C-alpha cells in the first residue's frame, strides 16, 4: 500500500481505477472498430507493438494506419480482459500487464487468441491516463477448429499464416524485459 496522506492514497486508488477504465475502453474500441476512440487512448507519441515484431506503430499517424489495417482484416472481434497488474513509477507514469482473450473473424476464418499486453501508462496534461506503449504477446492465436489439437504445441501462434512459436508462456519474462517493462512484484 502507498504510504503518506489520505489524499495521496486516495489519488493512487483513483489512478488505478482510471488505468483499469483505460484497459476496458481499449477492448470496446477494438470491438467497435472505432478508430478515433482507439487513437484517443494513446499519447501523441504512443506505441503499439508485438513481441514477434510484426507490428510496431509509433505516433498517431502510424497507429491510425495500423489499426485501420487491423480493422479491415478482423471483420468481427470480441476482446475480454482478465487479470492486470499496475506498478507506479511516479505520480504520472506506471507500467503493467493485462491478460486477455479474443474471438475474431480474421480474413473470414473464426480464430481464438489468448494474449498478454505489457503496457506503459502516462498521465497526460489533461489529467487522463493513456497508453504510452502497449506491446502484444500471444499465448496462442489459432483457428477455432485447431484449438484442441494445437494448444499443447509450441507452434500455436498462427496469426499471420503458417505455424510459429508462441510468445508465451515460454520465456515470458525475457519477452517482457525486451519491452523495458519491469517484472511485477510478487506477493
WOCORQUI-V106272 format. One record per residue. SS is DSSP state (H for helix, E for strand, - for the rest). Layout:
ss: <SS;SS>
This chain:
ss: <-;-;-;-;-;H;H;H;H;H;H;H;H;H;H;H;H;H;H;H;H;H;H;H;H;H;H;H;H;H;H;-;-;-;H;H;H;H;H;H;-;E;E;E;E;E;E;E;E;E;-;-;-;-;-;E;E;E;H;H;H;H;H;H;H;H;H;H;H;H;H;H;H;E;E;E;E;E;E;E;E;E;E;E;E;E;E;E;E;E;-;-;E;E;E;E;E;E;E;E;E;E;E;E;E;E;-;-;E;E;E;E;E;E;E;E;E;E;E;E;E;E;E;-;-;-;-;-;E;E;E;E;E;E;E;E;E;E;E;E;E;E;E;H;H;H;H;H;H;H;-;-;-;-;-;-;E;-;-;-;-;-;-;E;-;-;-;-;-;-;-;H;H;H;H;H;H;H;-;-;-;-;-;-;-;-;->
